[in-house]
Amino acid sequence: MGGIADPGKKGEYRTRNVVVGATIGGMAGLIAGSALHDEIKTREVKAYANGRASAPRQATGAMPSLREAQVESRWIEGRVVGNRYIEGHFEYIITEPTRWNAQ
């Protein structure tokens, strides 16, 4: 746009024309980008709704509950192993894993 406009007798309007052209181009890009973004969002919403409507329905039965895992904790005293000192700490051991609650 700015390159097409008349730059004046000695090119005195060339900078103004470039600024005007860049502004018009930027605004056109902004409008086009906004319109495309809105269209894409609309399509995404429709696709999500269609996918959700066509998804197989889950069974109406209730999911059984889970029993918590049984965990045992043991205190291990600090000790020296070779040239290393291992500070006292707890060890946690899973004695019975999580299971479905039989009803």
Legacy VTK file of the C-alpha trace (Angstrom):
# vtk DataFile Version 3.0
C-alpha trace
ASCII
DATASET POLYDATA
POINTS 103 float
0.000 0.000 0.000
2.713 2.445 1.032
4.783 1.638 -2.041
1.896 2.380 -4.407
0.982 5.783 -2.936
2.545 8.936 -4.348
5.822 9.658 -2.506
5.717 13.381 -3.393
8.087 15.425 -5.564
11.297 14.525 -3.729
10.077 11.497 -1.752
9.037 13.541 1.273
5.922 11.382 1.882
7.646 8.023 1.517
8.048 7.423 5.284
4.454 8.416 5.958
3.269 6.111 3.189
5.249 3.185 4.622
3.813 3.785 8.110
0.261 4.071 6.749
0.720 0.930 4.638
2.130 -1.053 7.562
-0.728 0.090 9.801
-3.376 -0.873 7.269
-1.705 -4.237 6.682
-1.437 -4.902 10.404
-5.102 -4.098 10.947
-6.124 -6.328 8.032
-4.059 -9.167 9.500
-5.589 -8.617 12.921
-9.123 -8.779 11.556
-8.412 -11.869 9.435
-6.658 -13.638 12.312
-9.498 -12.881 14.698
-12.098 -14.183 12.243
-10.099 -17.382 11.647
-9.592 -17.913 15.376
-13.330 -17.575 16.049
-14.125 -20.015 13.240
-11.632 -22.581 14.556
-12.999 -22.280 18.097
-16.558 -22.769 16.810
-15.494 -25.897 14.916
-13.674 -27.264 17.978
-16.760 -26.806 20.164
-18.979 -28.528 17.575
-16.500 -31.406 17.148
-16.288 -31.897 20.917
-20.083 -31.939 21.238
-20.420 -34.419 18.352
-17.719 -36.677 19.800
-19.278 -36.611 23.221
-22.716 -37.396 21.806
-21.386 -40.351 19.798
-19.283 -41.819 22.625
-20.507 -45.146 23.981
-22.471 -44.811 27.183
-21.005 -46.306 30.311
-22.837 -48.977 32.259
-25.131 -47.683 34.946
-23.724 -50.005 37.633
-21.726 -48.408 40.395
-17.981 -48.904 40.431
-16.846 -50.946 43.443
-14.773 -49.156 46.028
-11.113 -49.805 46.749
-9.612 -51.009 49.983
-6.585 -49.037 51.057
-3.192 -50.660 50.943
-1.739 -51.841 54.258
1.588 -50.166 54.971
3.989 -51.026 57.760
6.687 -48.638 58.942
9.933 -49.679 60.587
12.578 -47.526 62.255
16.088 -48.409 61.121
18.796 -47.287 63.559
21.773 -45.324 62.279
24.800 -47.484 61.482
28.267 -47.440 60.010
28.862 -49.502 56.877
32.516 -49.499 55.813
33.525 -45.835 55.657
29.913 -44.568 55.372
27.457 -43.547 58.067
23.810 -44.250 57.284
21.577 -42.043 59.417
18.563 -43.543 61.197
15.417 -43.513 59.067
11.991 -45.051 58.532
11.355 -47.753 55.929
7.820 -48.200 54.664
6.754 -51.618 53.429
3.508 -52.398 51.602
2.256 -55.542 53.298
-1.026 -55.789 51.389
-1.665 -53.945 48.110
-4.845 -52.080 47.176
-7.706 -54.387 46.204
-11.286 -54.075 45.066
-13.718 -54.189 47.959
-15.833 -57.372 47.567
-19.497 -56.494 48.065
LINES 1 104
103 0 1 2 3 4 5 6 7 8 9 10 11 12 13 14 15 16 17 18 19 20 21 22 23 24 25 26 27 28 29 30 31 32 33 34 35 36 37 38 39 40 41 42 43 44 45 46 47 48 49 50 51 52 53 54 55 56 57 58 59 60 61 62 63 64 65 66 67 68 69 70 71 72 73 74 75 76 77 78 79 80 81 82 83 84 85 86 87 88 89 90 91 92 93 94 95 96 97 98 99 100 101 102
